[in-house]
Amino acid sequence: MKKVFLIIIVIIVAVLSVFFIINTNRNTEENTAQNNIQNIFTTYTIENSEIGDYIEITGTVEADERNVLSEVSGKIIDLYVEKGQKVSEGDLLVKFEDLEYRIAYLNDLRNYELAINDSSRIKEIKELQLELSKRNLENTELKSPVNGTISEVYIGEDDFVPTNQKIISIVDTNSLRIESVVDEIDLSKVQVGMEALVEFDQLNVSIPAKITLINPVAVNSGGLTTIPIELEFSEDANKYGVIPGITGNVKLIILNAENEIVIPTNALNQDANGNYFVFLKTENEPKKINIEIGDKTDDKAIVKSGLNFGQTLIIYPDEEELQRLENKYNGSNMPFIPGQGASRNSPGGGNQ
């Protein structure tokens, strides 16, 4: 009797186990199908953005460096700047001992004044000598040729410096620019004067800019062909703390969309007459909306009428993706796409 009871218990446990496994597999299949349904389409919410479409590259801030050379020889008696100091154009940098140059100037001035009765040629020579001695005297004081930052000081007080020696280097902060490269496949999309936005995450700032140079010669490196470009800032980048050497994220604007409605081109559909329409997400079935588009790129399009900011679009898979799904499911058990038939151009939903 005990044997029979044990056998019955074993049979019951076995039946329950089989039922549990079958039910678990069914739930897994249902969840997988549901996930597939959710992955079949994506959504896009229309937001207000000044940039419709852009080419994204990385650029480096560069600036010209000006070297200040000694115009005369002599002893340095005063050094007014140090490395890292900011200077303005015309600021005094260095003072040479000028006694000999003052004497030379006064002598040449006297000789010129006494040459009133000399021949015109002699008088001209003395006038030139006076101009030269005056220039030498003025050059005993070296002034900054630009607004910038002292990047290097090569001399010190009491040093004797010969003519034409490098004294100081200054980074010209008025020459701040962005240098970058674009891929050859994007060459036809860029042009001099094109607007851009340079984002410096490290400074938490974005600065408008424009392309000023597209190099006429491409560069090939590591199998990649690129074209060097330069951009100038449309605002004073110094006030934002931009310095040479830092990098920024550059967006070359190929579709300007200030106060325009912009949607991705993969949300666009066309009917047999070539008219554009999209699918608007609603509480029930997606709604087909006829629209008029303006300028567009490969990825984005400006909508002239038919949509508003804040609306959400449903983006269905293209023909290639649908074919992939059909092959995956062998034409059966195809995940259901709300409001969508066999083609993204023949959906359900009402027309506007």
C-alpha positions in Angstrom: 0.0 0.0 0.0 2.9 2.3 0.8 4.4 1.5 -2.6 1.3 2.5 -4.4 1.1 5.7 -2.5 4.7 6.7 -3.3 4.2 5.9 -7.0 1.2 8.2 -7.0 3.2 11.0 -5.3 6.0 10.6 -7.9 3.5 10.8 -10.8 1.9 13.9 -9.4 5.3 15.6 -8.9 6.3 14.7 -12.5 3.1 16.1 -14.0 3.4 19.3 -12.0 7.1 19.7 -13.2 6.1 19.2 -16.8 3.3 21.7 -16.5 5.6 24.3 -14.8 8.3 23.9 -17.6 5.7 24.3 -20.4 4.1 27.4 -18.7 7.5 29.0 -18.1 8.5 28.5 -21.8 5.2 30.0 -22.9 5.7 33.1 -20.7 9.3 33.4 -22.0 8.0 33.3 -25.6 5.3 35.9 -24.8 7.8 38.2 -23.2 10.2 37.8 -26.1 7.5 38.5 -28.6 6.5 41.6 -26.6 10.1 42.8 -26.5 10.3 42.3 -30.3 7.1 44.4 -30.7 8.6 47.2 -28.7 11.9 47.0 -30.7 10.1 47.1 -34.0 9.5 50.9 -34.0 11.0 53.9 -32.3 9.6 57.3 -31.3 10.8 60.9 -31.8 9.6 63.9 -29.8 9.8 67.2 -31.6 11.8 69.8 -29.7 12.9 73.4 -30.5 16.6 73.5 -31.5 18.7 76.1 -33.3 20.6 73.3 -35.1 18.8 71.1 -37.5 21.6 68.9 -38.7 25.4 69.1 -38.4 28.7 67.4 -39.0 30.4 66.7 -35.7 34.2 66.8 -35.4 36.8 67.6 -32.7 39.0 70.7 -32.9 41.9 72.2 -31.1 42.3 75.9 -30.1 45.4 77.5 -31.7 46.8 81.0 -31.6 49.7 82.9 -33.2 52.8 83.4 -31.1 54.7 86.7 -31.6 58.4 86.9 -30.8 59.7 90.2 -29.6 63.3 90.8 -30.9 65.9 93.3 -29.7 66.2 96.2 -32.2 69.3 97.5 -30.4 72.1 96.1 -28.3 72.8 96.9 -24.7 72.2 96.2 -21.1 68.7 95.4 -19.8 68.0 97.8 -16.9 64.3 97.0 -16.4 62.1 94.0 -17.1 58.4 94.7 -16.6 56.8 91.4 -17.3 57.0 87.7 -16.4 55.8 84.4 -17.9 52.0 84.0 -17.8 51.3 87.7 -17.4 48.6 89.2 -19.6 49.6 92.3 -21.7 47.9 94.8 -24.0 49.2 96.2 -27.2 51.6 99.0 -26.4 52.5 97.9 -22.9 56.1 98.4 -21.9 58.0 95.1 -21.7 61.8 95.9 -21.5 64.0 98.9 -21.0 67.6 99.1 -22.3 70.2 101.4 -20.9 69.9 104.3 -23.3 72.6 106.8 -22.4 74.7 106.2 -25.6 71.6 106.3 -27.8 70.5 109.6 -26.3 73.9 111.1 -26.9 73.9 109.9 -30.5 70.5 111.4 -31.1 71.4 114.8 -29.6 74.6 114.9 -31.7 72.7 114.0 -34.9 70.1 116.6 -34.0 72.8 119.3 -33.6 74.5 118.3 -36.9 71.2 118.4 -38.7 70.4 121.9 -37.3 73.8 123.1 -38.4 73.4 121.8 -41.9 71.0 124.6 -42.9 73.6 126.0 -45.3 74.9 122.7 -46.6 74.0 121.2 -49.9 70.7 119.4 -50.3 72.4 116.0 -50.5 74.5 116.6 -47.3 71.4 117.9 -45.5 69.4 114.8 -46.6 72.1 112.5 -45.3 72.1 114.2 -41.9 68.4 114.0 -41.8 68.5 110.3 -42.3 71.1 109.9 -39.6 68.9 111.9 -37.3 65.9 109.5 -38.1 68.1 106.5 -37.5 69.4 107.7 -34.1 65.8 108.7 -33.1 64.6 105.2 -34.0 67.4 103.5 -32.0 66.6 105.6 -29.0 62.9 104.7 -29.2 63.9 101.0 -29.5 65.6 101.1 -26.1 62.0 100.6 -24.9 60.3 97.4 -26.2 56.5 97.4 -26.2 54.0 94.6 -26.8 52.9 94.4 -30.4 49.7 92.6 -29.5 47.1 91.8 -26.8 48.1 88.5 -25.3 49.9 86.4 -22.7 53.6 86.2 -22.1 54.5 82.6 -22.9 58.3 82.9 -22.4 60.9 85.4 -21.2 64.4 84.7 -22.4 66.4 87.5 -20.7 66.8 89.0 -17.2 67.7 92.4 -15.7 71.4 93.3 -16.1 71.8 90.9 -19.1 73.7 92.3 -22.1 71.7 91.6 -25.2 72.9 91.9 -28.8 70.8 93.2 -31.7 68.1 90.9 -33.2 68.0 88.5 -30.2 64.7 86.9 -29.1 63.7 88.6 -25.9 60.1 87.6 -25.2 57.4 85.4 -26.8 53.7 86.4 -26.6 50.6 84.4 -27.4 48.3 86.6 -29.5 45.0 86.1 -27.8 43.2 88.0 -30.6 44.2 85.2 -33.0 42.4 82.4 -31.2 41.0 80.0 -33.7 39.9 76.3 -34.1 41.9 73.9 -36.2 40.4 70.6 -37.2 39.8 68.2 -40.1 36.8 66.9 -42.0 36.5 63.5 -43.6 36.7 63.5 -47.4 33.2 62.2 -47.7 31.9 65.4 -46.1 34.0 67.8 -48.3 31.0 68.6 -50.5 29.0 69.6 -47.5 31.3 72.3 -46.1 32.2 75.7 -47.4 34.0 78.9 -46.2 31.6 81.0 -44.2 29.6 78.0 -42.9 28.4 78.6 -39.3 29.4 76.3 -36.5 29.1 75.8 -32.8 32.1 75.0 -30.6 31.3 73.3 -27.3 33.8 73.3 -24.5 32.5 70.8 -21.9 35.5 71.6 -19.6 34.4 75.3 -19.5 30.6 74.6 -19.7 30.3 77.0 -22.7 29.3 76.9 -26.3 30.7 79.6 -28.7 29.5 80.3 -32.3 32.1 80.2 -35.0 32.5 80.1 -38.8 34.8 78.3 -41.3 37.5 80.7 -42.6 39.7 78.2 -44.4 39.4 74.9 -46.2 42.8 73.6 -47.0 43.2 73.1 -50.8 45.3 70.0 -50.2 44.0 66.8 -48.5 46.0 64.9 -46.0 46.4 61.1 -46.0 47.3 59.4 -42.7 46.9 55.8 -41.7 44.7 55.1 -44.7 42.3 58.0 -43.9 42.0 61.0 -46.1 41.0 64.3 -44.4 40.9 68.0 -45.2 42.3 70.5 -42.7 40.0 73.4 -41.9 40.2 76.5 -39.7 37.4 78.3 -37.9 37.3 81.8 -36.2 35.2 82.5 -33.2 32.2 84.9 -33.8 32.5 86.1 -30.2 35.5 87.0 -28.0 36.6 83.5 -26.7 38.9 85.0 -24.2 36.1 86.1 -21.9 35.0 82.5 -21.6 38.5 81.3 -20.5 39.4 79.7 -23.8 43.2 79.2 -24.1 45.3 77.6 -26.8 45.8 73.8 -26.7 42.3 72.8 -25.3 40.0 70.8 -27.4 36.3 71.3 -28.2 33.4 69.5 -29.9 32.7 71.3 -33.2 29.3 71.1 -34.9 29.4 72.3 -38.5 25.8 73.4 -39.2 24.6 72.0 -42.5 20.9 72.7 -41.7 20.1 75.8 -39.8 16.8 75.4 -38.0 16.2 78.2 -35.6 12.6 78.2 -34.6 11.9 75.5 -37.2 10.4 72.1 -36.7 13.0 69.4 -37.6 12.4 65.7 -37.7 14.7 62.8 -38.7 14.3 61.7 -42.4 13.6 58.1 -41.4 10.3 59.4 -40.0 9.3 60.5 -43.4 7.0 58.4 -45.6 5.8 59.1 -49.2 2.6 58.1 -50.9 2.2 57.1 -54.6 2.0 60.8 -55.6 5.2 61.7 -53.8 3.5 63.5 -50.9 5.1 63.3 -47.5 3.4 62.1 -44.4 4.3 60.9 -40.9 2.7 58.9 -38.1 1.7 60.8 -35.0 1.6 58.9 -31.7 -1.8 59.0 -30.0 -3.5 57.3 -27.2 -5.0 54.8 -29.6 -3.8 54.0 -33.1 -1.0 56.0 -34.7 -2.4 58.8 -36.8 -1.3 59.5 -40.4 -0.5 63.2 -40.8 0.3 64.9 -44.2 3.1 67.4 -44.0 5.1 69.8 -46.2 8.8 69.8 -45.9 11.5 72.4 -46.7 15.2 72.0 -46.7 16.6 68.6 -45.8 19.8 66.6 -45.5 20.5 62.9 -45.4 19.4 62.7 -41.8 17.1 65.7 -41.0 14.3 67.6 -42.6 12.6 70.9 -41.9 8.8 70.6 -41.7 7.0 73.7 -43.0 3.5 72.7 -42.0 1.5 69.8 -40.4 3.3 69.4 -37.1 3.9 71.3 -33.8 6.6 71.2 -31.1 6.0 68.6 -28.4 4.3 66.1 -30.6 5.8 62.5 -30.8 6.3 60.6 -34.0 6.4 56.9 -34.5 9.3 55.8 -36.8 8.7 52.5 -38.5 11.4 50.2 -39.9 12.4 50.7 -43.5 12.0 48.0 -46.2 15.4 46.6 -45.5 14.6 46.1 -41.8 11.2 44.7 -42.6 12.8 42.2 -44.9 15.2 41.2 -42.2 12.4 40.6 -39.8 10.4 38.6 -42.3 13.5 36.4 -42.9 14.0 36.0 -39.2 10.4 34.9 -38.5 10.1 32.9 -41.8 7.0 34.9 -42.7 5.1 33.6 -39.7 4.7 34.8 -36.1 5.8 38.2 -37.3 5.7 40.7 -34.4 2.7 43.0 -34.6 3.4 46.7 -35.5 0.6 49.0 -34.4 -1.0 50.7 -37.4 1.5 49.2 -39.8 1.0 46.8 -42.7 3.6 45.0 -44.7 5.2 48.2 -45.9 6.0 51.5 -44.1 4.2 53.3 -46.9 0.9 51.5 -46.4 0.0 51.9 -42.7 -3.3 52.1 -41.0 -4.7 55.0 -39.1 -6.7 57.9 -40.4 -5.6 60.6 -42.8 -5.5 64.2 -41.9 
